[in-house]
Amino acid sequence: CHNSRHTSTGAAHKMGDDNSKVPPAKMTNIACNYPSIVPREFTATSLVANEKIPAILRHEKNPEATGYGLIAFTNSMITSAAIFYTTSLLELARVEAGCLDEEEECDALVYGILKPTSLLTMMATIAGAGASILMPLVGSIVDHSNYRRSVGKYAAVLLTAISAVCIFLSQTTFPFFVILYIFLGFTFLVHNCVACAYVADLTKDHKEMARYMARFSITQYLSFMFGIILTSGIAMGIGTEDIGAARVAQGLSSLICVIFLGTAWTFLLQEREALSEVPEGSTIISAGFKSLYRTMNEIRSKFPALKWFLLVVCFAEAATGAIIVVSTTYMESVLGMSSTEIGAVFLTVLVAAIPGSLMAKAMTTRYNPFRSIQAVLLLWIVSIPVGASILTGRENWGYIFAMGIFWGIGLGWLHPTNMTAFISIIPPGRESELMGTIIFAGTCLNWFPSLMFTVLNEAGMSMRWGLATLDVFFVLAFFVLFLVGSYEKAVKQSRALLPSPALSPHCSYHNERHGNAVSDGYSDHDASPCIAESKALAMTSIVACEPCSTGDEIVFLDPI
């Protein structure tokens, strides 16, 4: 099992005469039992395809990083199209409810259900809640089947098809496209979940991962800028209004989906074998929910730092995930802005996000991910209430561009730092298995801020209070982060329960009856092969050997 690449038989023979009794095949490497630790080899097709990708989007010698970068680019194109599309939906909802005077507050309901200004946040609530409920099922398919790539590919096809159909938005088709766009949001989240499962295998070095995540974020924000500028330019060039701009945006995002998602899933992202079989007594449908429950219980009991950090991610990502929908509604309804003006604001946000991503990289490298997260949370905590207090109407709508700078820095800074911190404090060898937990943590509460905004809006409260409620989640994330403890302690904690390397049946039986052959120092003839094999494990293990208990301290045989 990879012995030709990872096990040096010569090293074993240098350990003495006893070692010669150990067949080389028995010198097992822990990487054989934990495939995600082994450096991945890429197919010739993926390497050739990677070379043909433009240099600005290509990650040298890592086709899967390039593939995920293309997906990140596409995600932002879809999100930029959503700015124009959701603004048009608000306009159509107002017309449908009979609220034709934009200067006056209108309490009329769309189809007798809710206010036009609550439409987007309710759509986001439904899509987010549906995705959160079905996320464990997607995780089960990723973990317990060989269909990870297939699910991602079919989700990409469905996402492309829905984006293309949404081009035909009009007043008469408004109800149908509200429902369809909710389904698009749900499909988007599922597709992103499968794609993110590839991220954990890109690298095991947290500094290199920080560079990857920073570059992915910059790619996303440049793509968002590209989508906003191109859509606005075409819309102004042909003299179309909000609905026309929405159609242009959907057409562009559909084209990018065809090219970029097609390339990523067909050539760059590779097949994955199941990480484990479906547990006995479970099905592929129930396994994900049971696995999530067991994993959360394990994290709660063995990794308290990781437990609290996932709660930080829950609160922080919920607020940032809702910022686009909430702010779009606020700008259209309170500040009276058109889709082009809203697009200009988000362009400002995206320009500011680039230094935010660079700040994430610099702070994480110079200090550590936890300190970086604390700093960016403080930025959000201050900027949200300031924005809610000064953005009161059309007369001072220009201040939104200043707030967009702060929010852009926060968006570019927070997400890559969260991912870097998570990957560096989870047990080695379990990256792919546990990647689903941060995806779930980052999406499970995405619907809640939107729901709070909708409830307050339907109750007749000012939207300024609805915008300010986002700050509640950032404040909670900031204080929960103190419960995580120090970054160094969290990293050590994740290494304290490393899985033991696999010994041969004879040595496993010997150690079970007589103790650990290495730590207890048995010298009898029957034990000597076990000593040799255990030492060989210690010398060839990428991570660590079996821990030996000495008093209250856990000592690892660390060959490096």
N, C-alpha and C positions, 0 to 999 in steps of 0.2 A: 504494500500500500504506500506508494510514493517513496519507497525506501531508497531507490536509486537517486532520488533528488534530495532527500532530507536526512538520510541516515548514513553516517560514515562508519563502515565496518572496520576500517583501519583504526579508528579512534578506540573502538572497543578492545582490539587486541593489544593496545598499549597499556591496558589497565592491569595486566598480569595474566598468569597462567589460567586462573579460574575463568577468565573471560573467554578463553578459547573454546570452552564447553558450551557457549551460548550460540546457537545457530543464528546467522545474520538475520534470518526472516523473523526471529522473535524480537528483534530490537525495534519495537513499535514506536511510532511517532505520534504524539497527541494530535498532530494535524490530520492524521488519517481518520481519527474519530470525530474531528470537528472541521469539516471541509471549508468553512468560511475563513479559516486561518491560512489555508494554503494559497499562495499567490496564484491568481487565475490566469489560465492560458486562453488566448483568443483565437478564433478560427481565422483562416486565411481570408475568407470572404469579409469578415468584419474589419480586419486590418487594412485590406485594400479599399473598402468603402470609407474607412476613417481617413485615409490619405486624400480622398477626393473631396472631403468636406472643407469649405473655406477656412483658412487659418484662424480667423477671428472666432470661429465656433468650434474649432478642433482642439481636443486634448491629446497631445502626442502620446502614443503607445498605450492609450486606454480608450478603446472604442466605446465602452459602456459609459464612460464619463462624457464622451461626445454625445452619445445617444440621449443621456439624461439632460445635457445642455440644450439639445434640440427640443426636448419636451418642455423644458423651462421657458424657452423662447416662445413656443406655441401657447403655453399657459398664459403668458402675459398678453399675447395677441388676443386670445379669447377674453381676457379680463378687460383689455382696452376697448374691445367691441362692446362689452357689457355696459361701459359708461354711456355710450350713445344709445344703446338699445333700451336700457332701463329708464333713461330720461324720456325716451319716446313712449314707453309704457305708462309712465306717470302722466304724460300729456294726454294720451288716449284715455286713461282712466278718468281724468278730470272731465273730458268731453262726455264720456259715457255716463258720468254722474250728473252732468248738467252744470258743472262749475266752470262757466265760461269766462268769468272775470277773475283774472289772476291776482288783482290787487286786493280783493276781498276774501276774508276767510270763509270757506265753504264747508258746511257740515253734512252735505248730501253724501249718500252712500253709493258705492258701486254695486249694482245688483242687490241693493238692500243689505249688504254684508258688512262692508267696512269703508272707511274714508279712502279717497284716492291716495292721500299721503301715507297711508299704511300699507299700500299694495306691495312695494318692494321689500319692506322689512318682513312682511308676512310670507312672501315667496321665499326669502332667504331662510326664514324659520322652518318652513316645511322641507325645503331641500336639505338643510343642515341636519335636521332631526332624522330624516329618512336615511341619510348617509351614515349617521352615527349608529343607528340601529343595525344596519346591514354591514358595517365595517368589519365586525368579527367574522362574518361569513366570507368576505373577501380575504381576510387574513388566513382563514382556514384553507382556502384554495391555494394561497401562496405557500403555506407551510406544509400541507399534507398532500399535495398533488404535484404533478409535473406540468401543470397548466398555467404557471405564472405568466409566461410570455404570451400564451394564447389568450388569456383573460385580458391582459394589457392591450393586445392587438385588437381584439373585438371591441373593447371599450373605446379604443381610439377610432375605429370605424364608425361606431354609433355616435360618438362625439362629433365627428366630421359630418355625418349625415344630418344630424339635428341642426348643426350650425348652418348648413346649406339651406335647409328648409326654412329656417327663421328669416331668411332674406325677404320672404313674401309677406312681411308684416303690413297690416293696414287697419283702418278703423273697423271694418267688417269682420276681419279675422282676429281681432284683438283677444276675445276670450280663449280661443284655441291656442294662441301663441303664449298667453300667460301660463297655461298648463304646460305647454311644450318647453318653455324656458325654465320652469321649475325642474323638469326632467333633465334638461341640459346641465343645470347646476349640480344635480345629483350624480349624473354620469361623469362630470368633470371631477368631482371629489373621488369617486371610485377609481377612475383612471389614474389620478394622481397618487392614490394609495398604493396601487400596484407598482407604479414607476418608482416610488420612494423606497420600495423594498430592495431595489438595486443599489441604493446609495451606500448602504452599510458595507458592501463588498469592495468599494472603490479603494479604500486605504485603511490602515489601522493606526496611522500616526495622526494624533489630534491636531498637530500644527498643519500637516498636509491637508487634513480634512477641512480645517479652517480656510485654507487657500481655495480648496474646491468650492466650499459653500459660498465664499465671498465672490468667486468668479460666476457661479450659478446665479447669485443674486444680481450681480451687475448685468449678466445676460438678460435676466428677466426684466430689469428696469430699462435697459436699452431697447428691448423689444417693445415694452409698453410705450416708450417714447416714440418709437418708429410707428406703432399702430395709431397713436393719437395724432401725430403730425400728418401722416399719410391720409388718414380718414378726414381730418379737418381740411387739408389742402384740396382733396378731391371734392368734398362737399361744397366748399366755397367756390371752387372752380366751375362746378356745374350749377351753382346757385340753388341747391336744394336745402330744405329745412330739416328739422330734427328727425322725422321719419325717414327721409331720404338718406341722411347721414347714418342712421341705424342700419339701413340696408347695405350701404357701402362698407361699413365696418364688418358686418357679418360676412359679406362676400370676401373680404380680405382675410379674415380669420379662417374661413373655410378653405381657401387656397393654401394658406400656411399649414393647416391641418393635413391636407392631402400630401404635401411635399415633405414636411418635417416629421410628422408622426409616422408617415409611411416609411421614410428612411430609417428612423430610429428603431421601429419594431421589426422591420424586415431584415435589416443588415447589421445593426450595431448592438442591440440588446440581445443577449444570448439565452438559450434555454437553461432552465434550472431544474435540477432534480428535487424531489420532495425532501424537505429538511428532516421529516420524520413521518412514520406511518400514522394513519388515523388510529387513535387510542381505542383499545378494546371497550366495547359498550357505547361507542360514539359513532356518529355518522359525519360525513363531510359538512353537513349543515350545522349539527350541534357542536362539533369539535371546536370550532372557533370560539363560541361563547363559553364553553367549559374551559378551554385553554386560557382565555382571557381572565376568567375567574381564578384559575390556579396560578397564573403568572402574577396577577395582582396580589394574591395571598402570599406568594413567595417573596415578592418585592417588599411587601409590608413587613414580613417577619425577618428577612435576611438582609435587606438593603434599605434601611430607613432613609438614607440620604437620597437615593433614587426615588423613593416613594414621594418625598416632599417635593423633589424637583419636578416630577410629573404633574403635581398639583400646580406648581408655578406655570408650567407650560399650558395647562388647562385654562387658567385665568388669562394669561397674557395673550395667547393665540386666539382666544375667544374674542377679546376686544379688538385686536388688529384685524381679525377675519371679518368683523362687522363694520369696520371703519368705512369701507368703500360704499356699502349699501346705505348706511346711516348718513354719511356725509353727502352722498348724491341726493338723497331725499331732502336733506336740509338745504343744500344749495339750490335745488330746483324750487322748493316750496317756500322757504323763508327768505332766501336772498334773490329769488326770481331770476336765476341764471339759466341761459340756454345750454344746449348740449355742447356747443362749441366752446363756450366759456367754461363749462365744467371740465371739458377736455383739457383746456389750457391750465386749469388748476392742477389736474392730475399730472400734466406734463411737468409742472413745477415740482410736484411731489416726487416724480421719478428722477428728475435731475438731482434733487437733494438726496435721493436714496443711494446714489453712487458714492458720494463721500461717506454716507452712513455705512455701506458695506465695507469700505476701506477702514473706517473707524472700528468696525467689528473685528477685522483682521488684526489691526494694530493693538487694540486693547486686549484681545485674547492672547496674542503672542507676548506682549510686554508684561501683562499681569496674569490673569486666568479667566476662563469663561464666566465664572460666577461674578467676579468684580465687574466685568463688562456688562452682564445682564442687569446688575444693580444700577449702573450708570444710565443705561437706556430706559429702564423703568422710571427712574426719576424724571427723565426728559418727558416721557408721556404723562406722568402724573401732573406736571406743571402745565404742559401745553393744552391739554384737553379742556380744563375749566377756563383757562384764559380765552380760548377760542369761543366757548359757549357764552362768555360774558361780553365779548366785543362784537361778535357777529350777530347783530340784532335785526338787520333788514337790508334792503337794496341800497340804502344811503351809505352804508359802510361795508359793502360787499368786497371792496378791494383788499381788506385785511385778510381775506381768506388765502391770498397768495403768500403772505408772511407765515400764516399757520401751516400752509402746505410745505414750506421749507422744513419746519420742525418735524412735522409728521412724516415727511419723506426720509429724513435722517433716521427717525425711529424705526420705520419699516425696513430700511436697508440694513439696520444694525441688529435688530432683535432676532429675526428668524435664523440667520446663519449661526449666530452665537448659541441659540438654544440647541440646534442640531449638533454643534461641535461639543458643547458641554455634555449632552446626553451620550454621545458615542464614546466619549472619554471616561465616563463613570459607570458604564455597564460592564459586566464580566466579559473578559476576552473569550472569543469563540462563540458568543451568543448574539452577535450583532444582528444577523439576519432574523433570528428568532424574536429578538426584542424590539426590532425596528417598528413592528406593528403597534407597540405600546405607545410610542411617542406620536405616531400618526393618529392613533385613537385619542390620546390625550389632547392633541392639537385641534381635533375636530369635534370631540364629543360635546363641547359646550358652545360651539360656534353659533348655534341657533338661539342661545339664551339672551345675549345682548339685543338681538333684533326683536325678540319677543318682548323684552322689557320696553323697548322703544315703542313698539306697536301698542302695548297695553296703556302706556302713558299717553300716547297720542289719541287713542280711542276714548280715553277718559277726559279729554279736553285740556290736558296740561300742555304747557309750552314745549315746543320741540327743543328749545335750549336745554330744558331739563332732560329730555331724552338723549341729547348729545352728551351731556355731562355724566350720564349714568355709565358711560364707557370707562370713566375714571375709577369706578368702584372695582373693576376687574384688575386694573393695573396696580391699585393700592393693595389689593389682596395678594397679588403675585409678589409684590415687593416685600411684604412682611412674611409671607410663607418662605421666601428664599432664605431668611435668617434661620429657619428651622432645618434647612439642608445641612448647615455647618460649613466647615472650610472645604475648599476644593481638594486640597491634598488629602484630607481625611476621607472624602467621598471616593477618590481614586483608590486609596488603599483598601477601603471597605469592599470595593468591587472585586479586588484581587484576593481577598481573604478566603473566599470560598470557591477557588478554581476547581474544576472537575479533575479528578485524578486520572493520569494516563492509564491505558489499558495494559495489564500484565497478562502473560500467558496463563491458561487455566491452572497449571502446576504451581506457579508462583502466587497467583491469587489465592489458591487453597492454602499454600504454606503461610502466607502473610495473615490469612484469616485465623489460622490456628496458633501461629507463633509470634505474631507481630510483624511490623514492617522490617523487611530484611536489611534495608540500608540503615534505618535509624537505630535499630536495636543491635546491629553489629553481629549477627550470627555468623559463626565461622565453621559450622559443621559442614560435611561434604554435601549433604542434601540441599543445604541452604545456599551454597556458594553460587550455583547458577542463578538463583533468585537475586542474590546480591549483584551479580554481574548484570543481570537484565535490568534491575532497578537503576543501577548506575548508568547503564546505556540509555535508559529513558531520560535520566537527568541530563545526560550530555547532549542528547539529540532533541530534547523537547524545545519547541519554540517558545512556550510560555513558562512553565514551571513544572517541577516534579511533585510527587505526592507530599503533602505537608506532614511534618513530624512534630508531635506535641512535646514541648519541653516546658513544663510548668504551665504558666498562663500565657506563654508566648507561642505564636505560630511561626515556625521557621520554614522557609522554602529553600529547596536545593535549586539555586538559580545558576545555570551554567554560564550565562552571559555576564 
